[in-house]
Amino acid sequence: MVGMELSCRDNLFLKLISTDELPLPETTRLPLQWNVTVKSGAKFGVIPDAVFALQWLHTSDQQNDTLYFVEADRGTMPITRRNPKQSSFFRKLLAYQQSWTQGVVQERFGQRRFRVLTITSTKQRREHLMQACAELKTGKGLFLFTDQETLRATPNTLLLPWFTADGAIETLAEPAPVRARAT
């Protein structure tokens, strides 16, 4: 989050909206947690590790305003399990996918466009998470993955390469002019 703040600080096109600045529902005791019901009838909880938004400052770009949920995967949770009632990374994917399908994020945050950013420990783990995501029937495009080594090697977090389930690479923003700093 510090890297994201530093990368956005002088960017002429973007503004970082921190969790504290997000329009959260006042009627909800825990606005950054919610439950969804999956097709089997089971309820899955969603608790992101971090939440922020990128707001595009030019009116012609504001359709690209996006809410981001961050998942910090340390590699301690199984990717899949035979019992869907037990926690797994695939279960998290399903919960976010259902949040999108059911319009929970739009209802709760007033924002339809969202992505889930997963930062994991190794490139190998990242590949396995991407393979699990590829198993989703819908909503694969919600998810982007990177690893700690790639994160450390990229000085501008906005330009960090994020991998999709099908192996494509995206960034959160294109390089932009920056404000000149007073010396």
ZITAMO-V460341 format. One record per residue. N is the residue number from 1. SS is DSSP state (h for helix, s for strand, l for the rest). PSI is psi in radians with two decimals (NA if undefined). NEAR is the number of other ideal C-beta (glycine too) atoms within 8 Angstrom. Layout:
n=N ss=SS psi=PSI near=NEAR
n=N ss=SS psi=PSI near=NEAR
This chain:
n=1 ss=l psi=-0.59 near=8
n=2 ss=h psi=-0.78 near=5
n=3 ss=h psi=-0.69 near=8
n=4 ss=h psi=-0.76 near=11
n=5 ss=h psi=-0.78 near=10
n=6 ss=h psi=-0.69 near=8
n=7 ss=h psi=-0.55 near=11
n=8 ss=h psi=-0.37 near=12
n=9 ss=h psi=-0.82 near=7
n=10 ss=l psi=0.14 near=7
n=11 ss=s psi=2.22 near=12
n=12 ss=l psi=-0.28 near=8
n=13 ss=l psi=-0.37 near=10
n=14 ss=s psi=2.66 near=12
n=15 ss=s psi=2.30 near=7
n=16 ss=s psi=2.23 near=12
n=17 ss=s psi=1.92 near=9
n=18 ss=l psi=2.94 near=9
n=19 ss=h psi=-0.73 near=8
n=20 ss=h psi=-0.42 near=4
n=21 ss=h psi=-0.12 near=5
n=22 ss=l psi=2.52 near=12
n=23 ss=l psi=1.58 near=4
n=24 ss=l psi=2.60 near=9
n=25 ss=l psi=2.26 near=7
n=26 ss=l psi=-0.37 near=4
n=27 ss=l psi=-0.09 near=3
n=28 ss=l psi=2.25 near=8
n=29 ss=l psi=-0.71 near=3
n=30 ss=l psi=1.44 near=5
n=31 ss=l psi=-0.34 near=8
n=32 ss=l psi=0.30 near=8
n=33 ss=s psi=2.52 near=7
n=34 ss=s psi=2.92 near=8
n=35 ss=s psi=2.60 near=7
n=36 ss=s psi=2.70 near=12
n=37 ss=s psi=2.21 near=9
n=38 ss=l psi=3.03 near=11
n=39 ss=l psi=-0.55 near=3
n=40 ss=l psi=-0.16 near=5
n=41 ss=l psi=-0.15 near=5
n=42 ss=l psi=2.60 near=8
n=43 ss=s psi=2.25 near=7
n=44 ss=s psi=2.36 near=12
n=45 ss=s psi=2.62 near=8
n=46 ss=s psi=2.16 near=13
n=47 ss=s psi=1.66 near=6
n=48 ss=l psi=2.65 near=10
n=49 ss=l psi=-0.51 near=6
n=50 ss=s psi=2.74 near=9
n=51 ss=s psi=2.38 near=11
n=52 ss=s psi=2.98 near=14
n=53 ss=s psi=2.67 near=12
n=54 ss=s psi=2.14 near=14
n=55 ss=s psi=2.20 near=10
n=56 ss=s psi=2.28 near=10
n=57 ss=l psi=-0.49 near=8
n=58 ss=l psi=2.32 near=7
n=59 ss=h psi=-0.55 near=4
n=60 ss=h psi=-0.27 near=4
n=61 ss=h psi=-0.06 near=9
n=62 ss=h psi=-0.28 near=9
n=63 ss=h psi=-0.26 near=4
n=64 ss=h psi=-0.02 near=7
n=65 ss=l psi=2.32 near=11
n=66 ss=s psi=2.42 near=11
n=67 ss=s psi=2.38 near=14
n=68 ss=s psi=2.30 near=13
n=69 ss=s psi=2.29 near=13
n=70 ss=s psi=2.32 near=14
n=71 ss=s psi=2.08 near=11
n=72 ss=s psi=1.76 near=8
n=73 ss=s psi=2.00 near=12
n=74 ss=l psi=0.06 near=7
n=75 ss=l psi=0.23 near=8
n=76 ss=l psi=-0.31 near=3
n=77 ss=l psi=2.36 near=9
n=78 ss=l psi=2.58 near=8
n=79 ss=l psi=-0.76 near=9
n=80 ss=l psi=2.82 near=8
n=81 ss=l psi=2.73 near=10
n=82 ss=l psi=-0.64 near=3
n=83 ss=l psi=1.93 near=5
n=84 ss=l psi=-0.19 near=8
n=85 ss=l psi=-0.31 near=4
n=86 ss=l psi=2.64 near=8
n=87 ss=l psi=2.51 near=6
n=88 ss=l psi=2.84 near=12
n=89 ss=h psi=-0.65 near=12
n=90 ss=h psi=-0.62 near=11
n=91 ss=h psi=-0.68 near=12
n=92 ss=h psi=-0.77 near=10
n=93 ss=h psi=-0.79 near=12
n=94 ss=h psi=-0.70 near=11
n=95 ss=h psi=-0.77 near=13
n=96 ss=h psi=-0.71 near=14
n=97 ss=h psi=-0.76 near=12
n=98 ss=h psi=-0.54 near=13
n=99 ss=h psi=-0.67 near=12
n=100 ss=h psi=-0.87 near=12
n=101 ss=h psi=-0.72 near=8
n=102 ss=l psi=-0.03 near=8
n=103 ss=l psi=0.36 near=8
n=104 ss=h psi=-0.74 near=11
n=105 ss=h psi=-0.74 near=12
n=106 ss=h psi=-0.76 near=9
n=107 ss=h psi=-0.73 near=6
n=108 ss=h psi=-0.70 near=11
n=109 ss=h psi=-0.12 near=12
n=110 ss=l psi=0.35 near=5
n=111 ss=l psi=2.05 near=11
n=112 ss=l psi=-0.67 near=6
n=113 ss=l psi=2.05 near=8
n=114 ss=s psi=2.77 near=13
n=115 ss=s psi=2.73 near=11
n=116 ss=s psi=2.05 near=13
n=117 ss=s psi=2.10 near=12
n=118 ss=s psi=2.15 near=14
n=119 ss=s psi=2.11 near=12
n=120 ss=s psi=3.08 near=14
n=121 ss=l psi=-0.75 near=8
n=122 ss=l psi=2.84 near=10
n=123 ss=h psi=-0.66 near=8
n=124 ss=h psi=-0.78 near=6
n=125 ss=h psi=-0.72 near=12
n=126 ss=h psi=-0.78 near=14
n=127 ss=h psi=-0.73 near=8
n=128 ss=h psi=-0.68 near=9
n=129 ss=h psi=-0.68 near=14
n=130 ss=h psi=-0.70 near=13
n=131 ss=h psi=-0.71 near=9
n=132 ss=h psi=-0.74 near=12
n=133 ss=h psi=-0.64 near=12
n=134 ss=h psi=-0.32 near=9
n=135 ss=l psi=-0.26 near=6
n=136 ss=l psi=2.50 near=11
n=137 ss=l psi=-0.63 near=2
n=138 ss=l psi=2.86 near=6
n=139 ss=l psi=0.19 near=10
n=140 ss=h psi=-0.56 near=11
n=141 ss=h psi=-0.16 near=5
n=142 ss=h psi=-0.39 near=10
n=143 ss=s psi=2.34 near=14
n=144 ss=s psi=2.53 near=11
n=145 ss=s psi=2.51 near=15
n=146 ss=s psi=3.10 near=14
n=147 ss=s psi=2.89 near=13
n=148 ss=h psi=-0.69 near=9
n=149 ss=h psi=-0.79 near=8
n=150 ss=h psi=-0.70 near=11
n=151 ss=h psi=-0.82 near=12
n=152 ss=h psi=-0.53 near=6
n=153 ss=l psi=-0.07 near=5
n=154 ss=l psi=1.85 near=10
n=155 ss=l psi=-0.55 near=2
n=156 ss=l psi=1.90 near=8
n=157 ss=h psi=-0.52 near=11
n=158 ss=h psi=-0.45 near=12
n=159 ss=h psi=0.11 near=11
n=160 ss=l psi=2.29 near=12
n=161 ss=l psi=2.16 near=10
n=162 ss=s psi=2.39 near=12
n=163 ss=s psi=2.41 near=12
n=164 ss=l psi=3.00 near=14
n=165 ss=l psi=-0.51 near=10
n=166 ss=l psi=0.15 near=6
n=167 ss=l psi=-0.03 near=7
n=168 ss=l psi=2.74 near=6
n=169 ss=s psi=2.31 near=8
n=170 ss=s psi=2.81 near=9
n=171 ss=l psi=2.86 near=10
n=172 ss=l psi=-0.40 near=11
n=173 ss=l psi=2.74 near=11
n=174 ss=l psi=2.76 near=4
n=175 ss=l psi=2.41 near=5
n=176 ss=l psi=2.72 near=9
n=177 ss=l psi=2.59 near=4
n=178 ss=s psi=2.72 near=7
n=179 ss=l psi=2.45 near=6
n=180 ss=l psi=2.38 near=4
n=181 ss=l psi=2.44 near=5
n=182 ss=l psi=2.40 near=3
n=183 ss=l psi=NA near=2
